[in-house]
Amino acid sequence: MHHAQLILVLGVAGWGAVVGAVVGFTAIGKGLLGTPGLIVLFGMDPVLAVGTMAVAGVAMMFAGSVTHARGGNVEWRIAVLFSLTAMPGSYLAARFAREINDVVPLKTVIAVAIVFSVVLLFYRYVIMRAPARALEVKRAHLFLAPITGIVLGVLLGATSISGSIIVIAFILLLKLPSPHAVGTTSVVSAVSLAVASVAHLQQGNVDPLVLAGLLPGVLVGSIIGARYVNRVPRQALRIGILAILLAAAVMIVVD
């Protein structure tokens, strides 16, 4: 391995550890922070960045999901509904990621997703100032899962983003407390990413060298973050989510 390649792998590993820890705490950042980072910091082609981050995200989200499940932070009914409806869209969008990028640049889609996420979270946390509620998932709200799952599946497959939107949907629509929203999102993202990753690998949208650097960092970071999520005050978790999204927005706009 050449010195330049070694530096790349080490740099990506460090970035992966940061992203993994963030995802473990909040279930977001893999796509909204990780993918823009690969594009801006390491100069990757957007489609390659999406595919590589998606494959790395599978290991990351599954590792975090196991920890969240053990901690009782997963609502399995919701996770199954979202996963089943998200999988077809995530595969097809990943399969045709380059064609989508030719029509609408993925960087533009990522930027729009970031802005949308920030607006929704700002409304929920700053304007509404609604107090935390006990876990109560109404049956009527579950009907929103299939529709939302399809949309999020397409978004995830094309951009490797969806965790943040799922967290927001769980908090706003299903009234899940933050730890449960984070844990359930980890499961949905893990399943959907696994399906999308198959398509990305089939299409050659994965950089093996960058992936080798990402995997160790994201695995360790996600496990540590998920293990300590219940010890973080909810207000701090909310502020952290907003800060991550704003940082990602700055990264993608400045590039």
PyRosetta script that sets phi, psi and omega in degrees:
from pyrosetta import init, pose_from_sequence

init()
pose = pose_from_sequence("MHHAQLILVLGVAGWGAVVGAVVGFTAIGKGLLGTPGLIVLFGMDPVLAVGTMAVAGVAMMFAGSVTHARGGNVEWRIAVLFSLTAMPGSYLAARFAREINDVVPLKTVIAVAIVFSVVLLFYRYVIMRAPARALEVKRAHLFLAPITGIVLGVLLGATSISGSIIVIAFILLLKLPSPHAVGTTSVVSAVSLAVASVAHLQQGNVDPLVLAGLLPGVLVGSIIGARYVNRVPRQALRIGILAILLAAAVMIVVD")
pose.set_psi(1, 129.2)
pose.set_omega(1, 179.5)
pose.set_phi(2, -70.6)
pose.set_psi(2, 160.5)
pose.set_omega(2, -179.1)
pose.set_phi(3, -59.4)
pose.set_psi(3, -40.6)
pose.set_omega(3, -179.4)
pose.set_phi(4, -63.0)
pose.set_psi(4, -39.7)
pose.set_omega(4, 179.1)
pose.set_phi(5, -68.0)
pose.set_psi(5, -39.3)
pose.set_omega(5, 178.7)
pose.set_phi(6, -63.2)
pose.set_psi(6, -43.3)
pose.set_omega(6, 178.2)
pose.set_phi(7, -62.2)
pose.set_psi(7, -40.6)
pose.set_omega(7, 178.4)
pose.set_phi(8, -61.6)
pose.set_psi(8, -47.2)
pose.set_omega(8, -178.7)
pose.set_phi(9, -62.0)
pose.set_psi(9, -44.8)
pose.set_omega(9, -180.0)
pose.set_phi(10, -65.3)
pose.set_psi(10, -41.3)
pose.set_omega(10, 178.6)
pose.set_phi(11, -63.7)
pose.set_psi(11, -43.6)
pose.set_omega(11, 179.0)
pose.set_phi(12, -66.1)
pose.set_psi(12, -37.0)
pose.set_omega(12, 178.4)
pose.set_phi(13, -62.3)
pose.set_psi(13, -42.6)
pose.set_omega(13, 177.4)
pose.set_phi(14, -63.4)
pose.set_psi(14, -43.7)
pose.set_omega(14, 177.8)
pose.set_phi(15, -63.7)
pose.set_psi(15, -38.9)
pose.set_omega(15, 178.6)
pose.set_phi(16, -62.6)
pose.set_psi(16, -37.9)
pose.set_omega(16, 178.8)
pose.set_phi(17, -64.0)
pose.set_psi(17, -41.6)
pose.set_omega(17, 178.3)
pose.set_phi(18, -63.2)
pose.set_psi(18, -48.8)
pose.set_omega(18, -179.1)
pose.set_phi(19, -63.5)
pose.set_psi(19, -41.9)
pose.set_omega(19, 179.8)
pose.set_phi(20, -60.7)
pose.set_psi(20, -43.3)
pose.set_omega(20, 178.8)
pose.set_phi(21, -64.5)
pose.set_psi(21, -41.7)
pose.set_omega(21, 178.9)
pose.set_phi(22, -62.4)
pose.set_psi(22, -44.0)
pose.set_omega(22, 179.9)
pose.set_phi(23, -65.5)
pose.set_psi(23, -39.4)
pose.set_omega(23, 178.8)
pose.set_phi(24, -61.2)
pose.set_psi(24, -37.7)
pose.set_omega(24, 179.7)
pose.set_phi(25, -76.4)
pose.set_psi(25, -38.1)
pose.set_omega(25, -168.5)
pose.set_phi(26, -122.8)
pose.set_psi(26, -12.2)
pose.set_omega(26, -175.0)
pose.set_phi(27, 67.8)
pose.set_psi(27, 9.2)
pose.set_omega(27, 174.5)
pose.set_phi(28, -129.0)
pose.set_psi(28, 165.2)
pose.set_omega(28, 178.7)
pose.set_phi(29, 115.2)
pose.set_psi(29, -26.1)
pose.set_omega(29, 179.6)
pose.set_phi(30, -55.6)
pose.set_psi(30, -52.3)
pose.set_omega(30, -179.9)
pose.set_phi(31, -90.9)
pose.set_psi(31, -44.9)
pose.set_omega(31, -175.4)
pose.set_phi(32, -70.6)
pose.set_psi(32, -29.3)
pose.set_omega(32, 179.2)
pose.set_phi(33, -108.4)
pose.set_psi(33, -44.6)
pose.set_omega(33, -176.5)
pose.set_phi(34, -66.0)
pose.set_psi(34, -46.9)
pose.set_omega(34, -178.0)
pose.set_phi(35, -66.3)
pose.set_psi(35, -48.6)
pose.set_omega(35, 175.7)
pose.set_phi(36, -58.5)
pose.set_psi(36, -33.8)
pose.set_omega(36, 178.6)
pose.set_phi(37, -62.8)
pose.set_psi(37, -42.4)
pose.set_omega(37, 178.1)
pose.set_phi(38, -64.5)
pose.set_psi(38, -36.2)
pose.set_omega(38, -179.4)
pose.set_phi(39, -73.1)
pose.set_psi(39, -48.0)
pose.set_omega(39, -173.2)
pose.set_phi(40, -80.6)
pose.set_psi(40, -48.5)
pose.set_omega(40, -174.5)
pose.set_phi(41, -78.5)
pose.set_psi(41, -33.8)
pose.set_omega(41, -173.9)
pose.set_phi(42, -115.8)
pose.set_psi(42, 3.7)
pose.set_omega(42, 173.5)
pose.set_phi(43, 64.8)
pose.set_psi(43, 30.3)
pose.set_omega(43, -178.4)
pose.set_phi(44, -77.6)
pose.set_psi(44, 151.7)
pose.set_omega(44, 170.8)
pose.set_phi(45, -61.7)
pose.set_psi(45, 135.1)
pose.set_omega(45, -176.0)
pose.set_phi(46, -53.7)
pose.set_psi(46, -43.0)
pose.set_omega(46, -178.9)
pose.set_phi(47, -67.4)
pose.set_psi(47, -41.1)
pose.set_omega(47, 176.3)
pose.set_phi(48, -64.2)
pose.set_psi(48, -39.3)
pose.set_omega(48, 178.8)
pose.set_phi(49, -62.7)
pose.set_psi(49, -43.4)
pose.set_omega(49, 179.5)
pose.set_phi(50, -63.1)
pose.set_psi(50, -48.4)
pose.set_omega(50, -178.3)
pose.set_phi(51, -64.8)
pose.set_psi(51, -43.1)
pose.set_omega(51, -179.8)
pose.set_phi(52, -66.2)
pose.set_psi(52, -42.2)
pose.set_omega(52, 179.2)
pose.set_phi(53, -66.9)
pose.set_psi(53, -33.5)
pose.set_omega(53, 178.8)
pose.set_phi(54, -64.8)
pose.set_psi(54, -45.6)
pose.set_omega(54, -179.9)
pose.set_phi(55, -65.1)
pose.set_psi(55, -44.3)
pose.set_omega(55, 177.2)
pose.set_phi(56, -63.5)
pose.set_psi(56, -34.7)
pose.set_omega(56, -178.6)
pose.set_phi(57, -65.6)
pose.set_psi(57, -28.1)
pose.set_omega(57, 178.8)
pose.set_phi(58, -59.9)
pose.set_psi(58, -52.3)
pose.set_omega(58, 179.4)
pose.set_phi(59, -61.9)
pose.set_psi(59, -41.6)
pose.set_omega(59, -178.5)
pose.set_phi(60, -62.1)
pose.set_psi(60, -49.5)
pose.set_omega(60, -175.0)
pose.set_phi(61, -72.1)
pose.set_psi(61, -35.1)
pose.set_omega(61, 177.2)
pose.set_phi(62, -66.4)
pose.set_psi(62, -41.1)
pose.set_omega(62, 178.0)
pose.set_phi(63, -62.1)
pose.set_psi(63, -44.5)
pose.set_omega(63, 178.1)
pose.set_phi(64, -67.1)
pose.set_psi(64, -35.7)
pose.set_omega(64, -178.2)
pose.set_phi(65, -63.3)
pose.set_psi(65, -41.1)
pose.set_omega(65, 179.3)
pose.set_phi(66, -60.6)
pose.set_psi(66, -43.8)
pose.set_omega(66, -180.0)
pose.set_phi(67, -66.1)
pose.set_psi(67, -43.2)
pose.set_omega(67, 178.4)
pose.set_phi(68, -63.8)
pose.set_psi(68, -40.3)
pose.set_omega(68, -179.8)
pose.set_phi(69, -63.2)
pose.set_psi(69, -41.9)
pose.set_omega(69, 178.1)
pose.set_phi(70, -64.2)
pose.set_psi(70, -29.5)
pose.set_omega(70, 179.1)
pose.set_phi(71, -85.7)
pose.set_psi(71, 1.0)
pose.set_omega(71, 178.2)
pose.set_phi(72, 75.0)
pose.set_psi(72, 25.3)
pose.set_omega(72, -176.4)
pose.set_phi(73, -102.0)
pose.set_psi(73, 17.1)
pose.set_omega(73, -178.7)
pose.set_phi(74, -115.4)
pose.set_psi(74, 126.1)
pose.set_omega(74, 172.8)
pose.set_phi(75, -93.7)
pose.set_psi(75, 101.6)
pose.set_omega(75, -167.8)
pose.set_phi(76, -69.5)
pose.set_psi(76, -33.7)
pose.set_omega(76, 177.9)
pose.set_phi(77, -59.0)
pose.set_psi(77, -47.1)
pose.set_omega(77, -178.9)
pose.set_phi(78, -67.7)
pose.set_psi(78, -41.6)
pose.set_omega(78, -179.0)
pose.set_phi(79, -60.5)
pose.set_psi(79, -42.7)
pose.set_omega(79, -179.6)
pose.set_phi(80, -66.9)
pose.set_psi(80, -44.9)
pose.set_omega(80, -179.9)
pose.set_phi(81, -60.2)
pose.set_psi(81, -48.5)
pose.set_omega(81, -179.4)
pose.set_phi(82, -64.8)
pose.set_psi(82, -42.0)
pose.set_omega(82, -176.8)
pose.set_phi(83, -64.0)
pose.set_psi(83, -45.8)
pose.set_omega(83, -177.8)
pose.set_phi(84, -62.3)
pose.set_psi(84, -38.2)
pose.set_omega(84, -178.1)
pose.set_phi(85, -83.2)
pose.set_psi(85, -22.1)
pose.set_omega(85, -177.6)
pose.set_phi(86, -84.7)
pose.set_psi(86, -26.8)
pose.set_omega(86, -172.7)
pose.set_phi(87, -61.0)
pose.set_psi(87, -47.2)
pose.set_omega(87, -179.1)
pose.set_phi(88, -60.3)
pose.set_psi(88, -45.4)
pose.set_omega(88, -179.6)
pose.set_phi(89, -64.2)
pose.set_psi(89, -38.7)
pose.set_omega(89, -178.6)
pose.set_phi(90, -67.0)
pose.set_psi(90, -37.8)
pose.set_omega(90, 179.4)
pose.set_phi(91, -67.8)
pose.set_psi(91, -48.5)
pose.set_omega(91, -176.7)
pose.set_phi(92, -64.7)
pose.set_psi(92, -41.5)
pose.set_omega(92, -179.8)
pose.set_phi(93, -65.6)
pose.set_psi(93, -38.8)
pose.set_omega(93, 177.5)
pose.set_phi(94, -68.6)
pose.set_psi(94, -37.8)
pose.set_omega(94, -179.9)
pose.set_phi(95, -61.1)
pose.set_psi(95, -35.4)
pose.set_omega(95, -177.3)
pose.set_phi(96, -113.5)
pose.set_psi(96, 32.6)
pose.set_omega(96, -176.7)
pose.set_phi(97, -60.6)
pose.set_psi(97, -41.9)
pose.set_omega(97, -178.4)
pose.set_phi(98, -68.4)
pose.set_psi(98, -37.1)
pose.set_omega(98, 177.0)
pose.set_phi(99, -65.2)
pose.set_psi(99, -39.9)
pose.set_omega(99, 177.4)
pose.set_phi(100, -63.9)
pose.set_psi(100, -41.9)
pose.set_omega(100, -179.7)
pose.set_phi(101, -63.7)
pose.set_psi(101, -30.4)
pose.set_omega(101, 178.0)
pose.set_phi(102, -69.7)
pose.set_psi(102, -30.3)
pose.set_omega(102, -179.2)
pose.set_phi(103, -87.6)
pose.set_psi(103, -50.9)
pose.set_omega(103, 178.4)
pose.set_phi(104, -129.1)
pose.set_psi(104, 112.1)
pose.set_omega(104, -179.3)
pose.set_phi(105, -51.8)
pose.set_psi(105, 132.8)
pose.set_omega(105, -177.6)
pose.set_phi(106, -61.0)
pose.set_psi(106, -31.0)
pose.set_omega(106, 177.9)
pose.set_phi(107, -62.3)
pose.set_psi(107, -35.0)
pose.set_omega(107, 177.7)
pose.set_phi(108, -68.1)
pose.set_psi(108, -43.0)
pose.set_omega(108, 179.1)
pose.set_phi(109, -62.2)
pose.set_psi(109, -42.8)
pose.set_omega(109, 179.0)
pose.set_phi(110, -61.8)
pose.set_psi(110, -44.2)
pose.set_omega(110, -179.9)
pose.set_phi(111, -61.7)
pose.set_psi(111, -42.6)
pose.set_omega(111, 179.2)
pose.set_phi(112, -64.0)
pose.set_psi(112, -42.4)
pose.set_omega(112, 179.4)
pose.set_phi(113, -62.3)
pose.set_psi(113, -39.2)
pose.set_omega(113, 178.9)
pose.set_phi(114, -63.9)
pose.set_psi(114, -48.8)
pose.set_omega(114, -179.2)
pose.set_phi(115, -61.0)
pose.set_psi(115, -43.5)
pose.set_omega(115, 179.2)
pose.set_phi(116, -59.8)
pose.set_psi(116, -43.6)
pose.set_omega(116, -180.0)
pose.set_phi(117, -63.5)
pose.set_psi(117, -44.3)
pose.set_omega(117, -179.0)
pose.set_phi(118, -63.0)
pose.set_psi(118, -43.5)
pose.set_omega(118, -179.0)
pose.set_phi(119, -61.9)
pose.set_psi(119, -46.5)
pose.set_omega(119, -179.1)
pose.set_phi(120, -63.8)
pose.set_psi(120, -44.6)
pose.set_omega(120, -179.4)
pose.set_phi(121, -68.0)
pose.set_psi(121, -37.9)
pose.set_omega(121, 177.7)
pose.set_phi(122, -61.1)
pose.set_psi(122, -42.2)
pose.set_omega(122, 178.3)
pose.set_phi(123, -62.4)
pose.set_psi(123, -43.5)
pose.set_omega(123, -176.4)
pose.set_phi(124, -70.0)
pose.set_psi(124, -43.9)
pose.set_omega(124, -170.9)
pose.set_phi(125, -92.7)
pose.set_psi(125, -29.2)
pose.set_omega(125, -174.2)
pose.set_phi(126, -104.1)
pose.set_psi(126, -48.4)
pose.set_omega(126, -176.2)
pose.set_phi(127, -79.0)
pose.set_psi(127, -49.9)
pose.set_omega(127, -178.0)
pose.set_phi(128, -70.6)
pose.set_psi(128, -40.1)
pose.set_omega(128, -176.7)
pose.set_phi(129, 50.1)
pose.set_psi(129, 40.6)
pose.set_omega(129, -177.9)
pose.set_phi(130, -74.9)
pose.set_psi(130, 137.4)
pose.set_omega(130, 179.1)
pose.set_phi(131, -70.6)
pose.set_psi(131, 158.0)
pose.set_omega(131, 177.2)
pose.set_phi(132, -63.2)
pose.set_psi(132, 139.6)
pose.set_omega(132, -177.7)
pose.set_phi(133, -113.2)
pose.set_psi(133, 159.4)
pose.set_omega(133, 174.2)
pose.set_phi(134, -69.6)
pose.set_psi(134, 155.6)
pose.set_omega(134, -177.1)
pose.set_phi(135, -66.5)
pose.set_psi(135, 118.7)
pose.set_omega(135, 178.8)
pose.set_phi(136, -152.9)
pose.set_psi(136, 103.2)
pose.set_omega(136, -178.5)
pose.set_phi(137, -99.5)
pose.set_psi(137, 112.3)
pose.set_omega(137, -179.5)
pose.set_phi(138, -77.1)
pose.set_psi(138, 145.5)
pose.set_omega(138, -178.4)
pose.set_phi(139, -60.9)
pose.set_psi(139, -37.5)
pose.set_omega(139, -179.1)
pose.set_phi(140, -61.1)
pose.set_psi(140, -35.1)
pose.set_omega(140, -178.9)
pose.set_phi(141, -68.5)
pose.set_psi(141, -27.1)
pose.set_omega(141, -178.2)
pose.set_phi(142, -66.5)
pose.set_psi(142, -23.4)
pose.set_omega(142, 178.5)
pose.set_phi(143, -68.0)
pose.set_psi(143, -18.9)
pose.set_omega(143, 178.0)
pose.set_phi(144, -75.8)
pose.set_psi(144, -19.6)
pose.set_omega(144, -175.2)
pose.set_phi(145, -60.4)
pose.set_psi(145, -48.4)
pose.set_omega(145, -178.6)
pose.set_phi(146, -60.4)
pose.set_psi(146, -45.3)
pose.set_omega(146, -178.6)
pose.set_phi(147, -63.5)
pose.set_psi(147, -48.3)
pose.set_omega(147, -179.7)
pose.set_phi(148, -64.2)
pose.set_psi(148, -37.8)
pose.set_omega(148, -179.4)
pose.set_phi(149, -62.3)
pose.set_psi(149, -39.7)
pose.set_omega(149, 179.0)
pose.set_phi(150, -62.5)
pose.set_psi(150, -48.2)
pose.set_omega(150, -179.1)
pose.set_phi(151, -61.4)
pose.set_psi(151, -45.5)
pose.set_omega(151, -177.7)
pose.set_phi(152, -68.6)
pose.set_psi(152, -32.6)
pose.set_omega(152, 177.6)
pose.set_phi(153, -62.1)
pose.set_psi(153, -44.3)
pose.set_omega(153, 178.0)
pose.set_phi(154, -63.3)
pose.set_psi(154, -44.3)
pose.set_omega(154, -179.8)
pose.set_phi(155, -61.8)
pose.set_psi(155, -42.3)
pose.set_omega(155, -179.0)
pose.set_phi(156, -66.2)
pose.set_psi(156, -44.7)
pose.set_omega(156, -178.1)
pose.set_phi(157, -62.9)
pose.set_psi(157, -36.8)
pose.set_omega(157, -176.4)
pose.set_phi(158, -83.2)
pose.set_psi(158, -27.9)
pose.set_omega(158, -172.4)
pose.set_phi(159, -128.8)
pose.set_psi(159, -9.2)
pose.set_omega(159, -172.0)
pose.set_phi(160, 67.7)
pose.set_psi(160, 10.9)
pose.set_omega(160, 176.4)
pose.set_phi(161, -100.3)
pose.set_psi(161, 143.2)
pose.set_omega(161, 168.5)
pose.set_phi(162, 175.6)
pose.set_psi(162, -26.6)
pose.set_omega(162, -176.5)
pose.set_phi(163, -53.2)
pose.set_psi(163, -45.7)
pose.set_omega(163, -178.3)
pose.set_phi(164, -64.2)
pose.set_psi(164, -40.3)
pose.set_omega(164, -179.4)
pose.set_phi(165, -67.8)
pose.set_psi(165, -37.9)
pose.set_omega(165, 178.8)
pose.set_phi(166, -65.0)
pose.set_psi(166, -44.0)
pose.set_omega(166, 177.9)
pose.set_phi(167, -56.9)
pose.set_psi(167, -45.9)
pose.set_omega(167, -179.6)
pose.set_phi(168, -62.9)
pose.set_psi(168, -43.3)
pose.set_omega(168, 179.5)
pose.set_phi(169, -62.2)
pose.set_psi(169, -42.3)
pose.set_omega(169, -179.7)
pose.set_phi(170, -65.1)
pose.set_psi(170, -37.9)
pose.set_omega(170, -178.5)
pose.set_phi(171, -75.2)
pose.set_psi(171, -45.6)
pose.set_omega(171, -175.7)
pose.set_phi(172, -77.4)
pose.set_psi(172, -48.5)
pose.set_omega(172, -172.7)
pose.set_phi(173, -87.9)
pose.set_psi(173, -41.6)
pose.set_omega(173, -175.2)
pose.set_phi(174, -100.7)
pose.set_psi(174, -3.1)
pose.set_omega(174, 175.6)
pose.set_phi(175, 59.5)
pose.set_psi(175, 33.9)
pose.set_omega(175, 178.2)
pose.set_phi(176, -78.2)
pose.set_psi(176, 139.9)
pose.set_omega(176, 172.3)
pose.set_phi(177, -61.4)
pose.set_psi(177, 154.7)
pose.set_omega(177, -174.3)
pose.set_phi(178, -53.2)
pose.set_psi(178, -47.5)
pose.set_omega(178, -179.4)
pose.set_phi(179, -60.7)
pose.set_psi(179, -39.0)
pose.set_omega(179, 179.2)
pose.set_phi(180, -69.7)
pose.set_psi(180, -37.5)
pose.set_omega(180, 177.6)
pose.set_phi(181, -63.3)
pose.set_psi(181, -42.1)
pose.set_omega(181, 179.8)
pose.set_phi(182, -65.6)
pose.set_psi(182, -46.7)
pose.set_omega(182, -178.6)
pose.set_phi(183, -64.6)
pose.set_psi(183, -44.2)
pose.set_omega(183, -180.0)
pose.set_phi(184, -67.0)
pose.set_psi(184, -39.2)
pose.set_omega(184, 177.0)
pose.set_phi(185, -60.7)
pose.set_psi(185, -38.4)
pose.set_omega(185, 179.7)
pose.set_phi(186, -59.0)
pose.set_psi(186, -41.6)
pose.set_omega(186, -179.7)
pose.set_phi(187, -67.3)
pose.set_psi(187, -48.3)
pose.set_omega(187, -179.5)
pose.set_phi(188, -60.2)
pose.set_psi(188, -45.0)
pose.set_omega(188, -179.3)
pose.set_phi(189, -65.2)
pose.set_psi(189, -38.6)
pose.set_omega(189, -179.6)
pose.set_phi(190, -61.9)
pose.set_psi(190, -47.0)
pose.set_omega(190, -178.7)
pose.set_phi(191, -66.0)
pose.set_psi(191, -47.3)
pose.set_omega(191, -177.9)
pose.set_phi(192, -65.6)
pose.set_psi(192, -39.7)
pose.set_omega(192, 178.7)
pose.set_phi(193, -65.4)
pose.set_psi(193, -35.9)
pose.set_omega(193, 179.0)
pose.set_phi(194, -60.8)
pose.set_psi(194, -42.1)
pose.set_omega(194, 178.9)
pose.set_phi(195, -67.5)
pose.set_psi(195, -45.2)
pose.set_omega(195, 179.9)
pose.set_phi(196, -63.8)
pose.set_psi(196, -35.9)
pose.set_omega(196, -177.9)
pose.set_phi(197, -63.9)
pose.set_psi(197, -35.6)
pose.set_omega(197, 177.4)
pose.set_phi(198, -58.3)
pose.set_psi(198, -45.6)
pose.set_omega(198, 179.8)
pose.set_phi(199, -66.0)
pose.set_psi(199, -41.7)
pose.set_omega(199, 179.5)
pose.set_phi(200, -63.2)
pose.set_psi(200, -40.8)
pose.set_omega(200, 178.4)
pose.set_phi(201, -65.7)
pose.set_psi(201, -40.3)
pose.set_omega(201, 178.3)
pose.set_phi(202, -62.3)
pose.set_psi(202, -33.8)
pose.set_omega(202, -177.0)
pose.set_phi(203, -90.8)
pose.set_psi(203, -1.5)
pose.set_omega(203, -179.9)
pose.set_phi(204, 72.9)
pose.set_psi(204, 29.7)
pose.set_omega(204, -177.4)
pose.set_phi(205, -94.0)
pose.set_psi(205, 29.7)
pose.set_omega(205, -176.9)
pose.set_phi(206, -130.0)
pose.set_psi(206, 132.3)
pose.set_omega(206, 176.6)
pose.set_phi(207, -95.5)
pose.set_psi(207, 108.9)
pose.set_omega(207, -175.6)
pose.set_phi(208, -58.7)
pose.set_psi(208, -38.8)
pose.set_omega(208, -177.6)
pose.set_phi(209, -65.9)
pose.set_psi(209, -46.3)
pose.set_omega(209, 178.6)
pose.set_phi(210, -65.7)
pose.set_psi(210, -39.4)
pose.set_omega(210, 179.0)
pose.set_phi(211, -61.2)
pose.set_psi(211, -39.8)
pose.set_omega(211, 179.0)
pose.set_phi(212, -62.0)
pose.set_psi(212, -32.1)
pose.set_omega(212, 177.1)
pose.set_phi(213, -79.1)
pose.set_psi(213, -35.7)
pose.set_omega(213, -176.4)
pose.set_phi(214, -69.7)
pose.set_psi(214, -45.0)
pose.set_omega(214, -169.5)
pose.set_phi(215, -54.8)
pose.set_psi(215, -51.3)
pose.set_omega(215, -178.9)
pose.set_phi(216, -59.7)
pose.set_psi(216, -43.3)
pose.set_omega(216, -178.0)
pose.set_phi(217, -64.9)
pose.set_psi(217, -47.7)
pose.set_omega(217, -175.6)
pose.set_phi(218, -68.4)
pose.set_psi(218, -34.0)
pose.set_omega(218, 179.9)
pose.set_phi(219, -64.9)
pose.set_psi(219, -50.3)
pose.set_omega(219, -179.4)
pose.set_phi(220, -64.1)
pose.set_psi(220, -45.9)
pose.set_omega(220, -178.6)
pose.set_phi(221, -62.6)
pose.set_psi(221, -41.9)
pose.set_omega(221, -177.1)
pose.set_phi(222, -68.6)
pose.set_psi(222, -37.2)
pose.set_omega(222, 178.9)
pose.set_phi(223, -66.1)
pose.set_psi(223, -44.3)
pose.set_omega(223, 179.1)
pose.set_phi(224, -63.4)
pose.set_psi(224, -45.8)
pose.set_omega(224, -179.5)
pose.set_phi(225, -62.6)
pose.set_psi(225, -44.7)
pose.set_omega(225, -179.0)
pose.set_phi(226, -65.9)
pose.set_psi(226, -33.9)
pose.set_omega(226, -177.6)
pose.set_phi(227, -66.3)
pose.set_psi(227, -31.3)
pose.set_omega(227, -174.7)
pose.set_phi(228, -108.0)
pose.set_psi(228, 10.6)
pose.set_omega(228, -176.0)
pose.set_phi(229, -62.2)
pose.set_psi(229, -35.9)
pose.set_omega(229, -178.0)
pose.set_phi(230, -73.5)
pose.set_psi(230, -12.3)
pose.set_omega(230, -179.9)
pose.set_phi(231, -92.3)
pose.set_psi(231, -5.2)
pose.set_omega(231, -179.4)
pose.set_phi(232, -93.2)
pose.set_psi(232, 128.0)
pose.set_omega(232, 177.9)
pose.set_phi(233, -55.8)
pose.set_psi(233, 143.1)
pose.set_omega(233, -176.5)
pose.set_phi(234, -59.9)
pose.set_psi(234, -38.8)
pose.set_omega(234, -179.7)
pose.set_phi(235, -63.6)
pose.set_psi(235, -39.4)
pose.set_omega(235, 178.0)
pose.set_phi(236, -65.7)
pose.set_psi(236, -37.4)
pose.set_omega(236, 178.3)
pose.set_phi(237, -63.8)
pose.set_psi(237, -41.4)
pose.set_omega(237, 179.7)
pose.set_phi(238, -65.7)
pose.set_psi(238, -44.7)
pose.set_omega(238, 178.3)
pose.set_phi(239, -62.1)
pose.set_psi(239, -39.0)
pose.set_omega(239, 178.9)
pose.set_phi(240, -62.2)
pose.set_psi(240, -42.1)
pose.set_omega(240, 178.9)
pose.set_phi(241, -61.5)
pose.set_psi(241, -46.3)
pose.set_omega(241, 179.1)
pose.set_phi(242, -62.5)
pose.set_psi(242, -42.1)
pose.set_omega(242, -179.1)
pose.set_phi(243, -63.4)
pose.set_psi(243, -40.0)
pose.set_omega(243, 179.2)
pose.set_phi(244, -62.1)
pose.set_psi(244, -45.5)
pose.set_omega(244, -178.7)
pose.set_phi(245, -64.8)
pose.set_psi(245, -41.5)
pose.set_omega(245, 179.3)
pose.set_phi(246, -65.0)
pose.set_psi(246, -39.9)
pose.set_omega(246, 178.0)
pose.set_phi(247, -62.7)
pose.set_psi(247, -41.6)
pose.set_omega(247, 178.8)
pose.set_phi(248, -65.2)
pose.set_psi(248, -39.2)
pose.set_omega(248, 179.1)
pose.set_phi(249, -61.8)
pose.set_psi(249, -43.6)
pose.set_omega(249, 179.5)
pose.set_phi(250, -62.4)
pose.set_psi(250, -43.4)
pose.set_omega(250, -178.6)
pose.set_phi(251, -60.2)
pose.set_psi(251, -46.4)
pose.set_omega(251, -174.7)
pose.set_phi(252, -75.3)
pose.set_psi(252, -30.4)
pose.set_omega(252, -179.7)
pose.set_phi(253, -76.5)
pose.set_psi(253, -40.3)
pose.set_omega(253, -177.8)
pose.set_phi(254, -67.0)
pose.set_psi(254, -34.7)
pose.set_omega(254, -177.1)
pose.set_phi(255, -62.4)
pose.dump_pdb("model.pdb")
